[in-house]
Amino acid sequence: MRVTVTGATGLIGSRLVRALQQRGD
């Protein structure tokens, strides 16, 4: 469970960070 949550959070986080950087910057 922890591995799945961590993996999903990492993937989603990366996508969110990229989207925020593209929109913010």
N, C-alpha and C positions, 0 to 999 in steps of 0.2 A: 504493500500500500504506500509506504513512504517513498519508495523508488518511483512509483507511478506518479504520485503527487509532485515530487521534485522534478521529474522529467517534464510533466505537463506545465508546471509553473515556469520552468526554465524556457521552454519553447514559447509559451504565451508571453512571458516577460520579454524575451528577445524581440518578438514581433511588435509588442507594444512600444518598446524602447525605439525600435526603428521607425515606427509610425510617428511617434512623438518627435523624434529628431527631424524627420522629413517635414512634418507640419510646423514644428517650432522653429527650426533653423531654416 
